[in-house]
Amino acid sequence: MDTRSTLTVTLALGFTLVAGAAHADGVGSMYGGEEVGIISYIDRAQNLVVLTDGAEFRAPDPRMILNLQEGQRVKVDFMHDNDRSIINSIEPAGDDDSPGASPATEPGPHFHG
Protein backbone atom coordinates (compact mmCIF):
# COMPACT_ATOMS: atom_id res chain seq x y z
CA MET A 1 0.00 0.00 0.00
CA ASP A 2 1.41 3.42 -0.87
CA THR A 3 1.47 6.45 1.44
CA ARG A 4 -1.58 8.09 -0.15
CA SER A 5 -3.75 4.95 0.24
CA THR A 6 -2.58 4.48 3.84
CA LEU A 7 -3.45 8.10 4.66
CA THR A 8 -6.90 7.78 3.05
CA VAL A 9 -7.72 4.60 4.98
CA THR A 10 -6.43 6.11 8.24
CA LEU A 11 -8.54 9.25 7.82
CA ALA A 12 -11.64 7.23 6.92
CA LEU A 13 -11.25 5.05 10.02
CA GLY A 14 -10.64 8.13 12.19
CA PHE A 15 -13.82 9.82 10.97
CA THR A 16 -15.79 6.63 11.52
CA LEU A 17 -14.59 6.35 15.11
CA VAL A 18 -15.37 10.00 15.87
CA ALA A 19 -18.84 9.81 14.32
CA GLY A 20 -19.59 6.55 16.15
CA ALA A 21 -18.57 8.00 19.51
CA ALA A 22 -20.66 11.13 18.95
CA HIS A 23 -23.69 9.03 18.05
CA ALA A 24 -23.27 6.76 21.07
CA ASP A 25 -23.10 9.75 23.44
CA GLY A 26 -26.33 11.11 22.00
CA VAL A 27 -25.01 14.57 21.20
CA GLY A 28 -27.66 17.16 21.94
CA SER A 29 -30.00 14.73 23.68
CA MET A 30 -29.28 16.01 27.20
CA TYR A 31 -30.25 19.43 28.52
CA GLY A 32 -31.56 21.05 31.65
CA GLY A 33 -34.12 23.69 32.42
CA GLU A 34 -36.83 25.03 34.66
CA GLU A 35 -40.54 25.01 34.11
CA VAL A 36 -43.36 26.64 36.04
CA GLY A 37 -46.82 25.13 35.76
CA ILE A 38 -49.82 23.59 37.45
CA ILE A 39 -49.86 19.90 38.36
CA SER A 40 -52.65 18.09 36.53
CA TYR A 41 -51.75 14.52 37.54
CA ILE A 42 -49.51 12.70 40.03
CA ASP A 43 -48.76 8.96 39.85
CA ARG A 44 -46.94 8.23 43.08
CA ALA A 45 -46.34 4.56 42.18
CA GLN A 46 -44.30 5.67 39.14
CA ASN A 47 -42.91 8.89 40.73
CA LEU A 48 -44.54 10.80 37.87
CA VAL A 49 -45.74 14.42 37.84
CA VAL A 50 -47.62 15.79 34.83
CA LEU A 51 -48.29 19.50 34.33
CA THR A 52 -51.33 20.96 32.58
CA ASP A 53 -49.26 21.62 29.44
CA GLY A 54 -48.53 17.87 29.19
CA ALA A 55 -44.93 18.03 30.41
CA GLU A 56 -44.00 14.86 32.32
CA PHE A 57 -41.36 14.72 35.02
CA ARG A 58 -40.03 11.74 36.98
CA ALA A 59 -38.74 12.01 40.53
CA PRO A 60 -35.65 9.92 41.34
CA ASP A 61 -36.84 9.76 44.96
CA PRO A 62 -40.53 9.38 45.93
CA ARG A 63 -40.05 11.78 48.87
CA MET A 64 -39.60 14.62 46.36
CA ILE A 65 -43.28 14.50 45.39
CA LEU A 66 -44.72 13.39 48.74
CA ASN A 67 -46.27 16.77 49.67
CA LEU A 68 -47.41 17.80 46.19
CA GLN A 69 -51.07 17.99 45.15
CA GLU A 70 -52.93 18.18 41.86
CA GLY A 71 -53.85 21.79 41.05
CA GLN A 72 -50.73 23.11 42.81
CA ARG A 73 -48.54 25.62 40.95
CA VAL A 74 -44.91 24.47 41.03
CA LYS A 75 -41.46 25.31 39.73
CA VAL A 76 -39.59 22.26 38.42
CA ASP A 77 -35.83 22.20 37.89
CA PHE A 78 -35.08 19.23 35.64
CA MET A 79 -32.57 17.42 33.45
CA HIS A 80 -33.86 15.96 30.18
CA ASP A 81 -31.99 12.91 28.93
CA ASN A 82 -33.19 11.23 25.72
CA ASP A 83 -36.92 10.70 26.32
CA ARG A 84 -37.27 11.48 30.06
CA SER A 85 -37.25 14.59 32.19
CA ILE A 86 -35.81 13.86 35.62
CA ILE A 87 -36.61 16.20 38.51
CA ASN A 88 -33.64 17.85 40.23
CA SER A 89 -35.95 19.84 42.50
CA ILE A 90 -39.63 20.72 42.65
CA GLU A 91 -41.21 23.35 44.87
CA PRO A 92 -44.27 25.59 45.07
CA ALA A 93 -43.92 28.44 42.58
CA GLY A 94 -43.56 31.95 43.92
CA ASP A 95 -45.30 35.08 42.67
CA ASP A 96 -42.20 36.13 40.72
CA ASP A 97 -41.90 32.78 38.89
CA SER A 98 -43.15 33.03 35.32
CA PRO A 99 -44.79 30.11 33.50
CA GLY A 100 -43.09 28.15 30.75
CA ALA A 101 -39.74 26.48 30.33
CA SER A 102 -36.49 28.36 30.58
CA PRO A 103 -34.03 28.28 27.68
CA ALA A 104 -32.15 25.03 27.43
CA THR A 105 -28.61 25.14 28.73
CA GLU A 106 -25.65 22.89 28.28
CA PRO A 107 -24.07 21.57 31.46
CA GLY A 108 -20.64 22.91 32.28
CA PRO A 109 -18.93 26.24 32.89
CA HIS A 110 -20.07 29.38 31.11
CA PHE A 111 -17.74 32.30 30.59
CA HIS A 112 -18.87 35.87 30.03
CA GLY A 113 -16.48 38.17 28.23
DRENMARTOR-974620 format. One record per residue (C-alpha): residue in three letters; x, y, z. Coordinates in nm, 3 decimals, always signed. Last residue first. Layout:
! DRENMARTOR-974620
ALA;X;Y;Z
...
//
This chain:
! DRENMARTOR-974620
GLY;-1.648;+3.817;+2.823
HIS;-1.887;+3.587;+3.003
PHE;-1.774;+3.230;+3.059
HIS;-2.007;+2.938;+3.111
PRO;-1.893;+2.624;+3.289
GLY;-2.064;+2.291;+3.228
PRO;-2.407;+2.157;+3.146
GLU;-2.565;+2.289;+2.828
THR;-2.861;+2.514;+2.873
ALA;-3.215;+2.503;+2.743
PRO;-3.403;+2.828;+2.768
SER;-3.649;+2.836;+3.058
ALA;-3.974;+2.648;+3.033
GLY;-4.309;+2.815;+3.075
PRO;-4.479;+3.011;+3.350
SER;-4.315;+3.303;+3.532
ASP;-4.190;+3.278;+3.889
ASP;-4.220;+3.613;+4.072
ASP;-4.530;+3.508;+4.267
GLY;-4.356;+3.195;+4.392
ALA;-4.392;+2.844;+4.258
PRO;-4.427;+2.559;+4.507
GLU;-4.121;+2.335;+4.487
ILE;-3.963;+2.072;+4.265
SER;-3.595;+1.984;+4.250
ASN;-3.364;+1.785;+4.023
ILE;-3.661;+1.620;+3.851
ILE;-3.581;+1.386;+3.562
SER;-3.725;+1.459;+3.219
ARG;-3.727;+1.148;+3.006
ASP;-3.692;+1.070;+2.632
ASN;-3.319;+1.123;+2.572
ASP;-3.199;+1.291;+2.893
HIS;-3.386;+1.596;+3.018
MET;-3.257;+1.742;+3.345
PHE;-3.508;+1.923;+3.564
ASP;-3.583;+2.220;+3.789
VAL;-3.959;+2.226;+3.842
LYS;-4.146;+2.531;+3.973
VAL;-4.491;+2.447;+4.103
ARG;-4.854;+2.562;+4.095
GLN;-5.073;+2.311;+4.281
GLY;-5.385;+2.179;+4.105
GLU;-5.293;+1.818;+4.186
GLN;-5.107;+1.799;+4.515
LEU;-4.741;+1.780;+4.619
ASN;-4.627;+1.677;+4.967
LEU;-4.472;+1.339;+4.874
ILE;-4.328;+1.450;+4.539
MET;-3.960;+1.462;+4.636
ARG;-4.005;+1.178;+4.887
PRO;-4.053;+0.938;+4.593
ASP;-3.684;+0.976;+4.496
PRO;-3.565;+0.992;+4.134
ALA;-3.874;+1.201;+4.053
ARG;-4.003;+1.174;+3.698
PHE;-4.136;+1.472;+3.502
GLU;-4.400;+1.486;+3.232
ALA;-4.493;+1.803;+3.041
GLY;-4.853;+1.787;+2.919
ASP;-4.926;+2.162;+2.944
THR;-5.133;+2.096;+3.258
LEU;-4.829;+1.950;+3.433
VAL;-4.762;+1.579;+3.483
VAL;-4.574;+1.442;+3.784
LEU;-4.454;+1.080;+3.787
ASN;-4.291;+0.889;+4.073
GLN;-4.430;+0.567;+3.914
ALA;-4.634;+0.456;+4.218
ARG;-4.694;+0.823;+4.308
ASP;-4.876;+0.896;+3.985
ILE;-4.951;+1.270;+4.003
TYR;-5.175;+1.452;+3.754
SER;-5.265;+1.809;+3.653
ILE;-4.986;+1.990;+3.836
ILE;-4.982;+2.359;+3.745
GLY;-4.682;+2.513;+3.576
VAL;-4.336;+2.664;+3.604
GLU;-4.054;+2.501;+3.411
GLU;-3.683;+2.503;+3.466
GLY;-3.412;+2.369;+3.242
GLY;-3.156;+2.105;+3.165
TYR;-3.025;+1.943;+2.852
MET;-2.928;+1.601;+2.720
SER;-3.000;+1.473;+2.368
GLY;-2.766;+1.716;+2.194
VAL;-2.501;+1.457;+2.120
GLY;-2.633;+1.111;+2.200
ASP;-2.310;+0.975;+2.344
ALA;-2.327;+0.676;+2.107
HIS;-2.369;+0.903;+1.805
ALA;-2.066;+1.113;+1.895
ALA;-1.857;+0.800;+1.951
GLY;-1.959;+0.655;+1.615
ALA;-1.884;+0.981;+1.432
VAL;-1.537;+1.000;+1.587
LEU;-1.459;+0.635;+1.511
THR;-1.579;+0.663;+1.152
PHE;-1.382;+0.982;+1.097
GLY;-1.064;+0.813;+1.219
LEU;-1.125;+0.505;+1.002
ALA;-1.164;+0.723;+0.692
LEU;-0.854;+0.925;+0.782
THR;-0.643;+0.611;+0.824
VAL;-0.772;+0.460;+0.498
THR;-0.690;+0.778;+0.305
LEU;-0.345;+0.810;+0.466
THR;-0.258;+0.448;+0.384
SER;-0.375;+0.495;+0.024
ARG;-0.158;+0.809;-0.015
THR;+0.147;+0.645;+0.144
ASP;+0.141;+0.342;-0.087
MET;+0.000;+0.000;+0.000
//
